[in-house]
Amino acid sequence: MLEARIRDLESRLPRCNVIDINSMSGDTVAFGATVEIRDLETEETKKFTLLGADEADYKNGSISVHSPMAQALLGKEEGEEATVNAPRGQVEYQIVSVRYNGREA
């Protein structure tokens, strides 16, 4: 089992790109952004960073850029709304803030 995981990682390595999120900026949600959103129904807020699937860890505040939540947010700006298909149905969120490396975009 361990050898299969090693082979998987070795096959993926040539396709990887190192991205320095410290040098990223902008006003739209993209890879590396820390986004704060508000559920328009419950008023609950959440904050997370969009990372690659291998780095994502929801418990530590990051989600995969390929997740349904991230896909709904990509390309949007602060103040815009996004609809996410969730287990409870469609959920509307408003983007409260977009930051890169602790800086507001």
Beta strands, then each sheet from edge to edge (+ up, - down):
strand 1: 33-39
strand 2: 45-51
strand 3: 62-64
strand 4: 81-86
strand 5: 89-100
strand 6: 103-104
sheet 1: 3+ 2+ 1- 5+ 4-
sheet 2: 3+ 2+ 1- 5+ 6-
end
